[in-house]
Amino acid sequence: MEENKSEKRLDFIREKITDELKSGKNGGKLLFRFPPEPNGYLHIGHAKSICLNFGLSKDFEGAGTNLRFDDTNPTKEDQEYVDAIKKDIEWLGYEWAGEPKFTSDYFDQLYDWAIQLIKDGKAYVDDQTADVIASQKGTPTTPGTNSPFRDRSVEENLELFEGMKEGKFEEGSRVLRAKIDMANSNMHLRDPFLYRIIKKAHHRTGDKWCIYPMYDWAHGQSDYIEGITNSLCTTEFEVHRPLYNWFLDQIATSDRIRPEQTEFSRLNLNYTVMSKRKLLQLVEEGVVNGWDDPRMPTISGLRRRGYTPASIRNFAETVGITKRDNVIDVSLLEFAVREDLNKTAPRVMAVLDPIKLVIDNYEEGKTEWLEAENNPEDENSGSRQLPFSKELYIEREDFKESANRKFFRLTLGKEVRLKNAYIIKGESCVKDADGNITEIHCTYDPLSRSGSGTEESKRKVKGTLHWVSAEHAIDAKVNLYDRLFSDEAPDARKDPETKESIDFKTFLNPDSLQVIEGCKVEPSLKENNAGDNFQFQRLGYFILDQESTTDNMIFNKTVGLKDSWAKKK
C-alpha cells in the first residue's frame, strides 16, 4: 500500500502512517473511523475531522473509513441526527466503508467484556451517587479516596450488575466502575465509570437495555471490534489515551489488530460557537430557524447558506492538521467559499433596493437582447441573453442628484456604463411630496453598446452599474445573512468584576439577518433550481434557497465580494 504521490508536505499524521506502512505495521492494513454522537447536527469543526478521516482513505490506496455512530446515550440521541450526519458526509463528497456502524451494535460484546472485568477483579458496582463519587476523586496533585464498595466480592458485583441490567435499581442509584488506581496522577484512571443506569428507550435497541456504556468504555473497544488501525481524536482526548490503552490491555489478543489513538488539534473559529449543547439551545429557544439556519456553523447551515463542498474541503486543507490548538479567523472560511464561487458561480444581475430608471431617448415598447458572459473565470461557461428596455431598475444607492468626484455612480450631468449595455447620462429625477426620489431619467448613447466594437463603445467612464429590465424583472425575496455573533469569542467572555462567564447569547449580532422583499432579478433566474449558486454582480454571492419556488423566489446571501468585517475590526 503506497500513499498517492504528492508534492505537498505531509502533516504529522500522514507522516506517521507513511512510516507505519514502511515498517509493515498491521500487515500494511489501514482502517480509519469517524465516530459522531447522533445528538445534534455536525458543525464546521466536525468537517475538519471528516476531511481528515475520510481524506486518509482517499490518500492511501486500499484504506477505508468507517462511519460509526457513538449512540450510547438514549436521552440525547435521535434518528433525525443519524440521517442528517449521513447526508452531510455524502454532501462533502465522501463514502464510508461498508454499512454505517453503531456502537449499539456492540452492546452485547461490551457487556460480556464488563462481566469479564468483574470476574478478574477489575470492576465493581458502586452504590454511591455521581456527586459523592466526584467528591472522592481528589485533585491532580492529591490522591482520591477509595469507594467503600471497592472491595465487594466478585459474586456480589456480578449479582448487582445483573440487577442493574434487569432494571431492578433506579437511575443514579448504582454505577459500574473500573478498579484501577485512585491515586493515579491522571484523573481519568481513578476508577472511571463503565456503565450507568438510564431507563429510556434507545433509538435502535428499544427497551432491551437500561444500562448504557460510557464513552471511554465503548470507544476503544468499538475500534478494536472493527479492526480500526488509527483512532484519530482531537487533543482534549489526549488525557483519555492511557485509559483507552488500559481498557484494550484487558481485552486485546495478539491475533487481532490493536488500534492506536493519535490526537490532533480541534478547529476553533472566532465569532462562532461550536458547542452542540449551545447550538441546540439556539434552536430550542428559537434564536435561529433550526439546525440548518444559514447563520449556524452546522454543515447543513453552511450548505443552505451557499457554501460548497469544495470550499469546505479546501478550508480544512488550508487550516491543516497540527498538534497545537489555535483560533482560526472565520474570514479564512469566507475566503474559501469566495474563492471557489468566483470560479464556478454564474454572474447574474439582481437589484435589491430598486428604483426606476427611464431612458428618455430609448424607443418606447422596444426590447433589445444583449449578450452577457456567464463567468469570465470559466471559459466554458458560455453566455446568456439579457432583455434591455426603456425602463430599468437600478440600486437606489447608485444614484445621487449631486455628488463629489469620488462618487463613481450615477448623478445628474455625469455618465456611467450599464453593465453589458450602454453608456447613460443622468438628466433629471422625480420626487414625491416628501422629497424622496421615485424615478430617475437619463439619456443613452445608442452607439456605445458593450462589445459592439464602435469607438463609442470603447469610451471610458468611471462607473459601471448593474440593472434589470423593469418589464422582464422577476420579484424575489433576499435574505442578507451575516455573522451570528458580533464578538470574537462569544462563549469565552467573563464579567470583569464577578469573573463569572457571560451568557454567550449576549453577543448575538442583531444584524445577522435582514430580509428584503420586492427585489428585482433578471428573468434567466426562473430557469434555475434550489441550491444553485450565483454571483449577484457588485453585491456578492447568493444561493437559491431550498424553499424557493418559481412563483416565490428566495435567495440567501452566502458572502460578500470582499471581507466587510476587516474594516469593522
LOTOR-93839 format. One record per residue (C-alpha): residue in one letter; x, y, z. Coordinates in steps of 0.02 Angstrom, whole numbers, plus 50000, padded with zeros to 5 digits. Layout:
AXYZ/...
This chain:
M500005000050000/E500785016549947/E500255034249976/N499735043649821/K501155054249755/S501035072349806/E502235086949813/K501345093849964/R502205091950132/L501345078650236/D500575083050404/F501185073550557/I499775060750549/R500115056450367/E501975055650405/K501615043650548/I500515032550440/T501805032550300/D503135026850423/E501985013250489/L501705006650314/K503575006150282/S503824996150442/G502444983750395/K501384987650547/N499704978450547/G500234969550388/G500024985550290/K498174986850332/L497375003850363/L495635007150428/F495045023650499/R493385029050577/F492315044350602/P491285041650762/P490005055750788/E488715055250927/P486975057250848/N486435070550973/G486445085450856/Y486935091250683/L488755091450631/H489655108250625/I491175115250538/G492305108050674/H491695090650630/A492025094550448/K493885095650486/S493825078150563/I492775071550418/C494015078350291/L495455070550388/N494745053250419/F493875050950252/G495265060150162/L496525047450227/S495585033150146/K495725042649981/D497565046650007/F498105028950047/E497695015449921/G496665001249993/A496225010450154/G494445013350214/T493505023950339/N492055017650444/L490595028650492/R490145023450669/F488795031950771/D489265033150955/D487485030251015/T487735026551200/N486585039851275/P484745037351227/T484215053351318/K485025064351185/E485085054151025/D483855053050882/Q483675045350710/E483485062850638/Y485295066350685/V485875049850611/D485065054250443/A485755071950446/I487535066050481/K487505053650338/K486845067250221/D488215079350273/I489625066850244/E488955062050073/W488715080350026/L490535083850070/G490995070649941/Y491505055850048/E491005037550060/W491135026450213/A491695008450207/G490254995950203/E488674999550300/P488625012750439/K489115005650607/F488345009050778/T489105007050950/S487424999550997/D487864985150880/Y489174980351009/F488164981951170/D488124963151198/Q490004961451174/L490364976551285/Y489254969051420/D490164952351408/W491844961051425/A491194970551577/I490704953951656/Q492464947651622/L493204963051708/I492134959551861/K492694941351863/D494504947051850/G494264958551999/K494474974051892/A492724981351903/Y491454983952041/V489714990752071/D489675006952171/D488075011752265/Q488585029852286/T487855044252186/A488875052652050/D489075068252158/V489795058352304/I490955048852190/A491555065152113/S491945072052286/Q493075056952318/K494095059352158/G495395070852236/T496395083052130/P497805080852005/T499035083452149/T498105074352289/P497515056152283/G495705051252281/T494785041052412/N494305023052382/S492455019352374/P491785009452523/F491104997152393/R492764994752303/D493144978052385/R491484969452356/S491634951252310/V491584945652130/E489964936352165/E489084951552239/N489664962652096/L489034950251967/E487354949252054/L487174968152070/F487724971351891/E486454958651830/G485154967751933/M485644984151852/K485424976151681/E483724969351728/G483094986251786/K482964982151971/F483764998552026/E483335016751999/E484305028551888/G485805035951978/S485755023152118/R487195012352056/V488605012651929/L489905000151871/R491685006551892/A493365000151834/K494564996351977/I496185004751926/D497065017252041/M496275031052145/A497995038852171/N498485039851988/S499025057151931/N497875055151781/M496135058351848/H495365047651710/L496175032251785/R495385034751956/D494105020951944/P493105027851797/F491285023451762/L490945009351641/Y489035008851649/R487625019551715/I485765016151729/I484675025351602/K482865019751591/K482465026751420/A482135018151256/H483565018251132/H483265023850953/R483905006950889/T483844994251030/G482184999851103/D481914994251283/K483174979951280/W484414989251389/C484265000451540/I486155001351568/Y487235010351443/P489135010651423/M490135026451450/Y491085034151304/D492805028751367/W492255010851389/A491375009751222/H492545019551110/G494165009651109/Q493274993051115/S492214997850964/D493825002450873/Y494524985450920/I492974975950863/E493014984550693/G494884982350666/I495245000950664/T497115004050645/N497195022650680/S495975030750801/L496125049450772/C495445061050907/T495585079350950/T496825084751083/E495575085451226/F495595066351221/E497475065351246/V497235063151434/H496005049151395/R497315039251298/P498045029951450/L496275024051492/Y495965019551308/N497535008651317/W497135001351490/F495454995051429/L496244987451274/D497544979051385/Q496134969651470/I495314962751312/A496534963251165/T497324947451098/S498894945850994/D497994938650843/R496964954350810/I497384972250759/R497524983750907/P497015001850870/E498165016150916/Q497495033250967/T498295049050897/E497735066650937/F497665082350829/S497075099950864/R495225103650855/L494555117550746/N494175133650840/L493395148150744/N493165165850805/Y491435173850801/T490755156150817/V490025144550948/M490395126150918/S489655117851071/K488245106451015/R487385109851180/K487395128551148/L486895126450966/L485425115751024/Q484975129751145/L484895142151000/V483745130250905/E482595126151051/E482435144351105/G482015149950929/V483515161450915/V483835153450745/N482665144650625/G483255126850653/W484905117550638/D485045122350454/D484825140950482/P486125148850366/R486885158250513/M487295142150604/P489045134450591/T488245117550556/I488665109050392/S486825109450346/G486765128050387/L488305131450282/R487555121350140/R485955131650147/R487005147550159/G487805143049992/Y489455135450045/T490075121949927/P490845105149972/A492445110349884/S492565126449985/I492435117150150/R493685103850096/N494885117550038/F494655126750202/A495055110950301/E496615108250196/T497175126250221/V496935125150410/G497935109050410/I498245095650540/T499325100850688/K499545096450871/R499395114250937/D497685122050968/N497385139350897/V495935150250843/I495615151950656/D494885168050588/V493175164550512/S493685175950368/L494765161350308/L493195150850289/E492335165250199/F493845167150085/A493755148550041/V491955149649980/R492265166249893/E493745158849800/D492775143349747/L491205152549692/N492235165249596/K492755150949482/T491075142049472/A489605153649505/P488715161749356/R488645180749357/V486875187449357/M486025204049388/A484915207549537/V484345223949612/L483985222949798/D483345240649828/P482585245249659/I482195262349592/K481515265549417/L482705271949284/V481905278649125/I482945281148967/D482085295948886/N482825293748711/Y482575274848702/E481165268848588/E479505265648676/G478995247248678/K480675241148611/T481555226148689/E483365222748645/W484265206548690/L486045209148745/E487385195848765/A488115193548938/E489575182448989/N489095169749122/N490785168549209/P492395176749148/E493375164449258/D492665149549165/E492935149348978/N491675135248959/S490255144249049/G489565152148891/S488415167148885/R486575171648900/Q485375184448829/L484795199048937/P483245209348894/F483525228148888/S482125240948876/K481655259148903/E481275256649088/L482525248149203/Y482845245749388/I484475250749470/E485015251049652/R484355266249745/E486075269449820/D486835270349645/F486065287449613/K486325304449691/E485685321049623/S487385328449654/A488965320749722/N490835323649743/R492155317249624/K492365300949722/F490575295549685/F490795284749529/R488975280349507/L487535289449425/T487225307749458/L486455321949358/G487535327749213/K488775313349225/E488975296949133/V489085278849188/R489005262349096/L487615249849119/K488425232649131/N488375223348963/A487365237848890/Y487575256448855/I488315272248925/I486985283249003/K486945301049069/G485895307149215/E484655320549162/S483325322949297/C482355314449437/V480575313849501/K480165316149684/D478645313049792/A477835325649910/D479105321650045/G480575324749931/N481015306449906/I481665301849734/T480455289849649/E481105289549471/I482705294049379/H482785299949199/C484285298249087/T484825297548905/Y485905284348823/D487195284048685/P486495271448557/L488225268548483/S489025263748649/R488365245948667/S489625234648753/G490555223248635/S489915231848478/G491665237148427/T491215255348395/E492315269548453/E490905275048567/S490835257648649/K492675259248692/R492425275848778/K492995275248960/V491845280549101/K492245278149285/G490675269249346/T489775253249295/L488055249049365/H487045233049367/W485225234049314/V483665223849271/S482375227449137/A480785233049227/E479625224049105/H480545207549121/A481095208149304/I480635194049423/D480145198149602/A481175189549736/K481475189349922/V483275190549979/N483945185450149/L485525195150191/Y486465184350316/D487935190050420/R488915182650565/L487795176650706/F488925184150841/S489725201250848/D491075196150972/E492635186250927/A492445174251074/P490595174151119/D490685158951233/A492295163551323/R491945180551398/K491915183551586/D491225197851687/P492745208451739/E492055210951915/T491225194251959/K492365183651847/E490825173551802/S490505168151624/I489405179751520/D487955171451430/F488545168651251/K486865174751185/T487325192151250/F488435193751097/L487145189150965/N487285200650814/P485615209850795/D486015212450610/S486375194150571/L484825193150461/Q484005206450354/V482525201050248/I482205211350091/E480575209549995/G480235216249820/C481965213449748/K482105212649559/V483125199149471/E483455195349289/P482245183149205/S483545169549172/L483485165049356/K481755157549330/E482605142849246/N483675137849396/N483455125849540/A483555127049729/G485365125249782/D486085134249631/N487435147049669/F487625164149588/Q488635179849596/F487465194749602/Q488595206949513/R489335220249627/L488375213049777/G489075196049825/Y488725177549813/F486975170649837/I486085153849832/L484315149649782/D483525143449944/Q482775126149965/E481065133849999/S481105144049840/T479815140949704/T479585148049529/D478225159349598/N479125163749759/M480985165349731/I482075166349887/F483945169649885/N485145168350031/K486735178650038/T488245167450057/V489625180250071/G490065197350004/L491325200349866/K492515207249997/D492795204850182/S491695218250260/W492225213550438/A494035218050408/K493555236550413/K492505234150570/K493955226150661/
